[in-house]
């Protein structure tokens, strides 16, 4: 039977012809595209029969790998590759890695510490280089809704922290119950844990937090995952906002970042929660925030003197008169002559 006869018996249905020939749809389409309609079907099938399965080189060593992993589950693929090579394995490490990955149990999902609405905000500074100098982005993230607030300051100090948090709370229309900080100098003044004490919080910051009804909490050192809700947005700020944009001044920088927060950062679907931060904040978290205090906070920090933009006038250089003498005079001085 020719291929054209088989196709005619199937009523021109290529899928049905492929089923009767015992091949896949794509194979039948390929035969027709190559113009094999008048070829005997047996000849075509003999020419295009499937190749015999090649036994991989690793097949003889799978029992060795399984026994080693059963005894020592944490053996690396590199170590197993070396042991298989010593036993006569001549293949590569890629197929061994794939085989070992299929034997290991899947990694457990990451543990995420979620907070109830209105409970915590995480705070951190980000070091940013701009054409006119270094600026520090004060980044504040609400733990439940992931609502983000950012402003830039020329210094990474307590004055910038108080000013930024006050503006942040005003924009949110409320205050979370807890503020989580890194171990920055503007938050901690002393670490007495080696002598049996604890972390001593800056008294001015404690006074500021008490005015707003919030509690200051400091995360443990070298544990960035403790405040991961603010660590990841810092990278997002660099990639989505700072990279590729042009700014002309500090005022323009802060104006643009507020627009970016309202139009991009807080209206996107968050990758972890699956929520839109602005919507989650408005419907769930904002009603649970503590009310703002009735009076503004009066800081106890001493005002810094105004910076002078103009360079100081150069002090006058005194005029020095140098007396010149001939070589004969210097020779006479050398032998004790008169000057």
C-alpha positions as CSV (number, residue, x, y, z in Angstrom):
1,X,0.0,0.0,0.0
2,X,1.2,3.4,-0.9
3,X,1.0,6.4,1.4
4,X,-1.5,8.1,-1.0
5,X,-3.8,5.0,-0.8
6,X,-3.6,5.1,3.0
7,X,-4.5,8.7,3.0
8,X,-7.4,8.1,0.6
9,X,-8.8,5.3,2.8
10,X,-8.7,7.7,5.8
11,X,-10.8,10.2,3.8
12,X,-8.0,12.7,3.5
13,X,-7.7,13.0,7.3
14,X,-4.0,13.1,8.0
15,X,-4.6,12.5,11.7
16,X,-6.5,9.3,11.0
17,X,-3.9,8.2,8.4
18,X,-1.2,8.7,11.0
19,X,-3.2,6.6,13.5
20,X,-3.6,3.8,11.0
21,X,0.1,3.9,10.2
22,X,1.1,3.8,13.8
23,X,3.0,7.1,13.8
24,X,2.6,10.5,15.2
25,X,0.8,13.4,13.6
26,X,4.1,15.4,13.1
27,X,5.7,12.3,11.4
28,X,2.8,12.0,8.9
29,X,3.0,15.7,8.1
30,X,6.7,15.4,7.5
31,X,6.3,12.4,5.1
32,X,3.7,14.4,3.1
33,X,5.9,17.5,3.1
34,X,8.8,15.4,1.7
35,X,6.6,14.2,-1.2
36,X,6.5,10.5,-0.2
37,X,2.9,10.0,-1.2
38,X,3.7,7.4,-3.9
39,X,6.2,5.5,-1.8
40,X,5.2,2.1,-0.4
41,X,4.3,2.5,3.3
42,X,6.5,-0.4,4.3
43,X,9.5,1.2,2.7
44,X,8.8,4.6,4.4
45,X,8.4,2.9,7.8
46,X,11.6,0.9,7.4
47,X,13.5,4.1,6.4
48,X,12.2,6.2,9.2
49,X,11.9,3.6,12.0
50,X,12.7,4.9,15.4
51,X,16.3,4.5,16.5
52,X,17.1,2.0,19.3
53,X,17.3,3.6,22.8
54,X,20.9,4.3,23.8
55,X,21.7,3.2,27.3
56,X,23.4,6.2,29.0
57,X,26.8,5.6,30.4
58,X,25.5,6.4,33.9
59,X,23.1,3.4,33.9
60,X,25.8,1.0,35.3
61,X,26.5,3.4,38.2
62,X,23.0,4.4,39.4
63,X,23.0,1.7,42.1
64,X,26.3,3.0,43.4
65,X,25.0,6.5,43.6
66,X,21.8,5.4,45.3
67,X,23.6,3.4,47.9
68,X,26.0,6.2,48.7
69,X,23.2,8.8,49.0
70,X,21.3,6.4,51.2
71,X,24.2,6.3,53.6
72,X,25.4,9.9,53.2
73,X,22.5,12.0,52.0
74,X,24.5,15.3,51.7
75,X,27.2,14.0,49.3
76,X,27.6,16.6,46.6
77,X,27.3,15.7,42.9
78,X,31.0,16.6,42.4
79,X,32.0,14.1,45.1
80,X,29.8,11.4,43.6
81,X,31.2,12.1,40.1
82,X,34.8,11.5,41.4
83,X,33.7,8.2,43.0
84,X,32.0,7.1,39.8
85,X,35.0,8.0,37.8
86,X,37.2,5.9,40.1
87,X,34.8,3.0,39.5
88,X,35.1,3.3,35.7
89,X,32.5,5.9,34.7
90,X,33.5,7.6,31.5
91,X,30.6,10.0,31.0
92,X,30.2,13.7,32.0
93,X,29.0,15.3,35.2
94,X,25.9,16.9,33.7
95,X,23.7,13.8,33.5
96,X,25.0,12.8,36.9
97,X,23.8,16.1,38.4
98,X,20.4,15.6,36.8
99,X,20.1,12.1,38.2
100,X,21.3,13.1,41.7
101,X,18.8,16.1,41.7
102,X,16.0,13.6,41.0
103,X,17.0,11.5,44.0
104,X,17.2,14.3,46.5
105,X,14.0,15.5,48.3
106,X,12.7,18.9,47.1
107,X,13.9,21.8,49.3
108,X,11.4,23.0,51.9
109,X,9.6,26.2,51.1
110,X,11.1,29.3,52.6
111,X,9.7,30.3,56.0
112,X,8.1,33.7,55.9
113,X,7.4,35.7,59.0
114,X,4.2,37.6,58.3
115,X,2.9,40.2,60.6
116,X,-0.7,41.2,61.4
117,X,-2.0,44.4,59.9
118,X,-0.7,47.6,61.6
119,X,1.9,45.8,63.7
120,X,5.3,46.5,62.2
121,X,7.2,48.7,59.8
122,X,10.8,47.9,58.8
123,X,13.2,50.8,58.3
124,X,16.6,51.1,56.7
125,X,18.9,53.4,54.8
126,X,20.3,52.7,51.3
127,X,23.6,54.3,50.1
128,X,23.1,55.9,46.7
129,X,25.6,57.6,44.4
130,X,24.2,60.5,42.4
131,X,26.0,63.0,40.0
132,X,26.2,65.6,42.7
133,X,27.2,63.4,45.6
134,X,26.1,60.6,47.9
135,X,22.5,60.5,49.1
136,X,20.8,58.1,51.5
137,X,17.4,56.7,50.8
138,X,15.3,56.2,53.9
139,X,13.1,53.2,53.0
140,X,10.1,52.3,55.2
141,X,7.9,49.2,54.4
142,X,4.7,48.2,56.2
143,X,5.1,44.5,57.1
144,X,1.6,43.3,56.2
145,X,0.6,45.2,53.0
146,X,4.2,45.9,51.9
147,X,3.3,49.5,51.3
148,X,6.6,51.4,50.5
149,X,7.7,54.9,51.4
150,X,11.0,56.5,50.3
151,X,12.8,59.8,50.6
152,X,16.4,60.8,50.1
153,X,18.6,62.7,52.6
154,X,22.2,64.0,52.5
155,X,23.0,62.4,55.8
156,X,22.3,59.1,57.4
157,X,21.7,60.4,60.9
158,X,19.0,60.6,63.5
159,X,17.7,64.0,62.3
160,X,17.0,62.5,58.9
161,X,15.4,59.5,60.5
162,X,13.0,61.6,62.6
163,X,12.1,63.9,59.8
164,X,11.5,61.0,57.4
165,X,9.5,58.9,59.8
166,X,7.3,61.9,60.7
167,X,6.6,62.5,57.0
168,X,6.0,58.8,56.4
169,X,3.5,58.5,59.2
170,X,1.7,61.7,58.0
171,X,1.4,60.2,54.5
172,X,0.0,56.9,55.9
173,X,-2.4,58.7,58.3
174,X,-1.3,56.5,61.2
175,X,1.5,54.8,63.0
176,X,2.4,51.1,63.3
177,X,3.0,49.6,66.7
178,X,6.6,48.5,66.1
179,X,9.5,49.9,64.2
180,X,12.2,47.4,63.2
181,X,15.7,48.8,62.6
182,X,19.1,47.5,61.7
183,X,21.9,48.1,64.2
184,X,22.7,51.6,62.9
185,X,24.5,54.2,64.9
186,X,21.5,56.5,64.9
187,X,19.5,53.9,66.6
188,X,21.9,52.3,69.1
189,X,24.3,54.0,71.4
190,X,25.9,51.0,73.2
191,X,26.1,47.3,73.1
192,X,26.4,45.8,76.6
193,X,25.7,42.2,75.8
194,X,29.3,41.1,76.4
195,X,29.0,42.4,80.0
196,X,25.6,40.8,80.7
197,X,23.6,43.8,79.6
198,X,21.7,44.5,76.3
199,X,21.4,46.9,73.5
200,X,21.0,50.5,74.6
201,X,18.7,52.5,72.3
202,X,19.4,56.1,71.5
203,X,17.3,58.1,74.1
204,X,16.3,60.7,71.5
205,X,14.9,58.0,69.2
206,X,13.2,56.3,72.1
207,X,11.6,59.7,73.0
208,X,10.5,60.1,69.4
209,X,9.0,56.6,69.2
210,X,7.1,57.1,72.5
211,X,5.6,60.3,71.2
212,X,4.1,58.4,68.3
213,X,3.2,55.4,70.4
214,X,5.6,53.0,68.6
215,X,8.1,50.5,70.1
216,X,11.7,50.4,68.8
217,X,13.0,47.0,67.9
218,X,16.5,46.2,66.7
219,X,17.2,43.0,64.7
220,X,20.1,40.7,65.5
221,X,23.4,41.4,63.6
222,X,24.3,39.5,60.4
223,X,20.7,38.4,60.0
224,X,19.4,40.4,57.0
225,X,16.5,37.9,56.6
226,X,15.0,39.3,59.9
227,X,14.1,42.5,58.0
228,X,13.9,41.0,54.5
229,X,10.8,43.0,53.8
230,X,12.9,46.2,53.6
231,X,16.1,44.6,52.2
232,X,14.5,43.4,49.0
233,X,12.7,46.7,48.2
234,X,16.1,48.5,48.4
235,X,17.3,46.4,45.5
236,X,14.0,47.0,43.7
237,X,14.5,50.8,44.3
238,X,17.9,50.7,42.6
239,X,16.7,48.6,39.6
240,X,13.3,50.1,39.0
241,X,13.7,53.7,40.0
242,X,17.4,54.9,40.2
243,X,18.7,53.0,37.2
244,X,18.4,54.9,33.9
245,X,16.7,58.0,35.3
246,X,18.0,61.6,35.3
247,X,17.7,63.9,38.2
248,X,18.7,67.6,38.5
249,X,18.5,68.2,42.2
250,X,17.5,66.8,45.6
251,X,14.1,68.3,45.2
252,X,13.6,66.7,41.8
253,X,14.9,63.4,43.1
254,X,12.4,63.3,46.0
255,X,9.5,64.5,43.8
256,X,10.2,61.7,41.2
257,X,10.4,59.0,43.8
258,X,7.0,60.0,45.2
259,X,5.5,59.8,41.8
260,X,7.2,56.4,41.3
261,X,5.7,55.1,44.5
262,X,2.2,56.2,43.5
263,X,2.3,55.0,39.9
264,X,4.7,51.9,40.0
265,X,5.9,50.5,43.3
266,X,2.7,50.6,45.3
267,X,0.3,49.7,42.5
268,X,2.1,46.6,41.2
269,X,1.1,43.0,42.2
270,X,3.6,42.1,44.9
271,X,5.6,39.0,44.1
272,X,5.4,37.5,47.5
273,X,1.9,38.3,48.8
274,X,0.1,38.5,45.4
275,X,-1.6,41.7,46.6
276,X,-1.4,45.2,45.3
277,X,0.2,47.1,48.3
278,X,-1.9,50.3,47.9
279,X,-5.2,48.3,47.8
280,X,-4.2,46.1,50.7
281,X,-3.2,49.1,52.7
282,X,-6.4,51.0,52.1
283,X,-8.7,48.2,52.8
284,X,-7.0,46.2,55.5
285,X,-3.9,47.8,57.1
286,X,-4.6,51.5,57.3
287,X,-7.7,51.1,59.5
288,X,-5.5,49.2,62.0
289,X,-2.8,51.8,62.4
290,X,-2.6,53.9,65.5
291,X,-3.8,57.5,65.2
292,X,-1.3,60.3,64.7
293,X,-0.5,62.3,67.8
294,X,-2.4,65.6,68.2
295,X,0.8,67.7,68.4
296,X,3.9,67.6,66.3
297,X,7.1,66.2,67.7
298,X,9.6,68.7,69.1
299,X,13.0,67.2,68.6
300,X,15.7,67.3,71.3
301,X,18.5,67.5,68.7
302,X,20.6,70.6,68.5
303,X,20.3,72.5,65.2
304,X,23.4,72.2,63.0
305,X,25.0,75.4,61.7
306,X,24.1,76.3,58.2
307,X,26.6,75.0,55.6
308,X,28.6,77.6,53.7
309,X,28.3,77.0,50.0
310,X,30.8,79.8,49.1
311,X,34.5,78.9,49.7
312,X,36.2,80.8,52.5
313,X,38.2,83.9,51.4
314,X,41.9,83.0,51.1
315,X,44.1,84.7,53.8
316,X,46.7,87.2,52.5
317,X,50.1,85.8,51.9
318,X,52.9,87.9,53.6
319,X,55.5,89.4,51.3
320,X,59.0,88.1,51.9
321,X,62.0,90.1,50.5
322,X,65.0,87.9,49.6
323,X,68.4,89.6,49.6
324,X,70.7,88.5,46.8
325,X,74.5,88.4,47.1
326,X,77.3,87.5,44.7
327,X,79.4,84.3,44.9
328,X,82.4,86.3,46.2
329,X,80.4,87.4,49.2
330,X,79.4,83.7,50.0
331,X,83.1,82.7,49.6
332,X,84.2,85.4,52.1
333,X,81.6,84.2,54.6
334,X,82.9,80.7,54.3
335,X,86.4,81.7,55.4
336,X,85.3,84.0,58.2
337,X,85.3,87.3,56.2
338,X,83.0,90.2,56.7
339,X,79.5,90.1,55.4
